[in-house]
């Protein structure tokens, strides 16, 4: 099995390093990750600046761009053949609910949607995880033992509780929950007296009903959410068509 591995925390992050070592035990893994932390980059591409590919170890590369840049360059410049699987992670911090709209981890996974291969965005639910080995074990077992099933589900968003492996309460297929309205950002001043602002951490969940990814994580359950890149609101197509016909008269 040939796996393309990326992330948004940067090539030096512990999550991607540990996952690279674990997956390399049973697959051919090529890591192509950002030079710097790109959390919140979503699916953005670098369009106005040149990209540089640097090799830092056998089958390991970093690029001065976004996670999506890394996947694009891997598929067009680094790999000789398309991979069998694209994995993005392990991200330090949850990607739940609305987070998927901003997440560079999810953005990298979505970068493989054209290839008709399984694409996994994997996160552990703490920015400073205490049980990263749990996420590595869950991810490795999920990939090694379920590759045929994964192939029929193009993009999966997987969140793993930051608990010991024995504390996990299983797996659950979930829908995306919703976060509350973001709070005001943090304001301060730099050394020159100019105002500076920090976006800050994500707000708490608003929708954590049973069946959501938030509910699963709260109950120490691994959350698996199938994603789709088509943002069309099909339920409103007809009403918008009727409205457009009225204004065109």
Secondary structure in CASP SS format (residue, H / E / C, confidence):
PFRMAT SS
TARGET T0000
AUTHOR 0000-0000-0000
METHOD secondary structure of the structure
MODEL  1
X C 1.00
X E 1.00
X E 1.00
X E 1.00
X E 1.00
X E 1.00
X C 1.00
X C 1.00
X C 1.00
X C 1.00
X C 1.00
X C 1.00
X C 1.00
X H 1.00
X H 1.00
X H 1.00
X H 1.00
X H 1.00
X H 1.00
X H 1.00
X H 1.00
X H 1.00
X H 1.00
X C 1.00
X C 1.00
X C 1.00
X C 1.00
X E 1.00
X E 1.00
X E 1.00
X E 1.00
X E 1.00
X E 1.00
X E 1.00
X C 1.00
X C 1.00
X C 1.00
X C 1.00
X C 1.00
X C 1.00
X C 1.00
X C 1.00
X C 1.00
X C 1.00
X C 1.00
X C 1.00
X C 1.00
X C 1.00
X C 1.00
X C 1.00
X C 1.00
X C 1.00
X E 1.00
X E 1.00
X E 1.00
X E 1.00
X E 1.00
X C 1.00
X C 1.00
X E 1.00
X E 1.00
X E 1.00
X E 1.00
X C 1.00
X C 1.00
X C 1.00
X H 1.00
X H 1.00
X H 1.00
X H 1.00
X H 1.00
X H 1.00
X H 1.00
X H 1.00
X H 1.00
X H 1.00
X H 1.00
X H 1.00
X C 1.00
X C 1.00
X C 1.00
X C 1.00
X C 1.00
X C 1.00
X E 1.00
X E 1.00
X E 1.00
X E 1.00
X E 1.00
X E 1.00
X E 1.00
X E 1.00
X C 1.00
X C 1.00
X C 1.00
X C 1.00
X H 1.00
X H 1.00
X H 1.00
X H 1.00
X H 1.00
X C 1.00
X C 1.00
X H 1.00
X H 1.00
X H 1.00
X H 1.00
X H 1.00
X H 1.00
X H 1.00
X C 1.00
X C 1.00
X H 1.00
X H 1.00
X H 1.00
X C 1.00
X C 1.00
X E 1.00
X E 1.00
X E 1.00
X E 1.00
X E 1.00
X E 1.00
X E 1.00
X C 1.00
X C 1.00
X C 1.00
X C 1.00
X C 1.00
X C 1.00
X C 1.00
X H 1.00
X H 1.00
X H 1.00
X H 1.00
X H 1.00
X H 1.00
X H 1.00
X H 1.00
X H 1.00
X H 1.00
X H 1.00
X H 1.00
X H 1.00
X H 1.00
X H 1.00
X H 1.00
X H 1.00
X H 1.00
X H 1.00
X C 1.00
X C 1.00
X C 1.00
X C 1.00
X E 1.00
X E 1.00
X E 1.00
X E 1.00
X E 1.00
X E 1.00
X C 1.00
X C 1.00
X C 1.00
X C 1.00
X H 1.00
X H 1.00
X H 1.00
X C 1.00
X C 1.00
X C 1.00
X E 1.00
X E 1.00
X E 1.00
X C 1.00
X E 1.00
X C 1.00
X C 1.00
X E 1.00
X E 1.00
X C 1.00
X C 1.00
X C 1.00
X C 1.00
X C 1.00
X C 1.00
X E 1.00
X E 1.00
X E 1.00
X E 1.00
X C 1.00
X C 1.00
X C 1.00
X C 1.00
X C 1.00
X E 1.00
X E 1.00
X E 1.00
X E 1.00
X C 1.00
X C 1.00
X C 1.00
X C 1.00
X C 1.00
X C 1.00
X E 1.00
X E 1.00
X E 1.00
X C 1.00
X C 1.00
X C 1.00
X C 1.00
X E 1.00
X H 1.00
X H 1.00
X H 1.00
X H 1.00
X H 1.00
X H 1.00
X C 1.00
X C 1.00
X C 1.00
X E 1.00
X E 1.00
X E 1.00
X E 1.00
X E 1.00
X C 1.00
X C 1.00
X C 1.00
X C 1.00
X C 1.00
X C 1.00
X C 1.00
X H 1.00
X H 1.00
X H 1.00
X H 1.00
X H 1.00
X H 1.00
X H 1.00
X H 1.00
X H 1.00
X H 1.00
X H 1.00
X H 1.00
X H 1.00
X H 1.00
X C 1.00
X C 1.00
END
